[in-house]
Amino acid sequence: MGITNRFVYLLSGGIIFLILALFLNNSFTVFIIYNLICAALLIIDYFITIDDKLITIKRSGINKLSIYEKETIVINVYNKSNYKLYLELKDEIPDFYFQIENKIMKGIVKPRERKNFQYFLVPTKHGEIGRASCRERVWI
């Protein structure tokens, strides 16, 4: 678990605070306060960021699809945490082999709940889906 985008945005928002300190005579005090705020935000961000072990995502279905027929692909999500999660899922499928509907799936998964997300796919060439990856964006 590293530094998240949320922390970087909060940190860069403090630049305005530091620029304001240039116009004040006690810029050292403002600098110390800014560093304390950043340290507190880093600690808070660490504790509210979901660990990868607390969410399980699997794609289920068949790997061999019929060409030019609309197929349903299901992604199973299991939230093992104690938080309600707001998810944005995107399955990484090559666009030049498939026509994809509902490429980005959004939803809410309650604590200790399993939920299925689905999208539709039309293969335009012969072959298999293979081991495509699924990207997720999770926030509380």
Disulfide bonds with the S-S distance in Angstrom:
none
